[in-house]
Amino acid sequence: MLLLLTAIFFFVTVLSISVNSSNAHIFNSNNTQIWNNTEDNIRIEFGYLPEKPIIDTFTNLGFSVTNLRTGDHSAEGVAHISVTNGQRLFKFNNVSVQNGDFSVDYLFPDDGTHQVLLRLDKSDSINLASFQVFVPHQTPPDLMSNTQNVIIALALFGAVGLITIFIIRR
């Protein structure tokens, strides 16, 4: 039963991943990565928010394509984005690129290093780029690890016990 619920949750999660192709200009962050192709005169900037992705929470993967020489945003095209950790692979196909900016929202299913592969199809070229996203390890909250929670739980059990004894003696 648990395996079935896990499988259903995974498929619902994958189906709920949304594509947002509007205004993805790269965030001012410490995680911006740059890929240059001098042959085709293209610069691709990649960044993501939040800077420390959280498992099963949307992370925005943003791309900005500019002319390497002038810095102007690149013309329209179509992007294909794949995200993999070596075991799982998810693809965003036919993402519209307008004015050089686009983004997708992705739910990272586990921690570790994930590779973001980009294929950018423009009218005059096809460009490939690769970027990395590190998702830190996250442990689920442990309710009994906090001493204050233990004291509160013991006090509640004691109070319920005293009330029960008081009611029985009446």
Residue pairs with C-beta under 8 A, 6 or more apart in sequence:
10 109
13 56
13 107
13 109
14 90
14 107
16 107
17 90
17 104
17 105
17 106
17 107
18 58
18 104
18 105
19 92
19 95
19 104
19 105
20 60
20 103
20 104
20 105
21 95
21 96
21 97
21 98
21 102
21 103
21 104
22 98
22 101
22 102
22 103
23 101
23 103
24 60
24 62
24 63
24 64
24 101
24 102
24 103
25 62
25 64
25 101
26 32
26 45
26 46
26 47
26 62
26 63
26 64
27 47
27 48
27 49
27 62
29 47
29 48
29 49
29 51
30 51
31 47
31 48
31 51
31 133
32 45
32 46
32 47
33 45
33 46
33 47
33 131
33 132
34 43
34 44
34 45
34 46
35 43
35 44
35 46
35 129
35 130
35 131
36 42
36 43
36 44
36 68
37 43
37 44
37 68
37 127
37 129
38 68
40 124
40 125
40 127
41 67
41 68
41 69
42 65
42 66
42 67
42 68
42 74
42 120
42 125
42 127
43 65
43 66
43 67
43 68
44 63
44 64
44 65
44 118
44 120
44 127
44 129
45 63
45 64
45 66
46 61
46 62
46 63
46 116
46 118
46 129
46 131
47 62
48 59
48 60
48 61
48 62
48 133
49 59
49 60
49 62
50 59
52 136
53 59
53 108
53 133
53 135
53 136
54 108
54 135
54 138
55 108
55 109
55 110
55 111
55 135
55 138
56 107
56 108
56 109
57 107
58 105
58 106
58 107
59 105
59 106
59 107
59 108
59 133
60 103
60 104
60 105
61 81
61 83
61 103
61 104
61 105
61 106
61 116
61 133
62 101
62 102
62 103
63 79
63 97
63 101
63 102
63 103
63 118
64 73
64 100
64 101
65 73
65 74
65 77
65 97
65 100
65 101
65 120
66 72
66 73
66 74
66 100
67 73
67 74
73 99
73 100
73 101
74 97
74 100
74 122
75 100
75 122
75 123
76 96
76 97
76 98
76 99
76 122
76 123
77 97
77 120
77 121
77 122
77 123
78 94
78 95
78 96
78 97
78 120
78 121
79 92
79 95
79 96
79 97
79 102
79 118
79 119
79 120
79 121
80 91
80 92
80 93
80 94
80 95
80 118
80 119
80 121
81 91
81 92
81 95
81 104
81 116
81 117
81 118
81 119
82 89
82 90
82 91
82 92
82 116
82 117
83 89
83 90
83 106
83 108
83 114
83 115
83 116
83 117
83 133
84 90
84 114
84 115
84 117
85 110
85 112
85 113
85 114
85 115
86 115
88 109
88 110
90 106
92 104
92 106
95 102
95 104
96 102
97 120
108 114
108 133
108 135
110 135
111 135
111 136
111 137
111 138
112 134
112 135
113 132
113 133
113 134
113 135
114 132
114 133
114 134
114 135
115 130
115 131
115 132
116 130
116 131
116 132
116 133
117 128
117 129
117 130
118 127
118 128
118 129
118 130
118 131
119 126
119 127
119 128
120 126
120 127
120 128
120 129
143 149
144 150
144 153
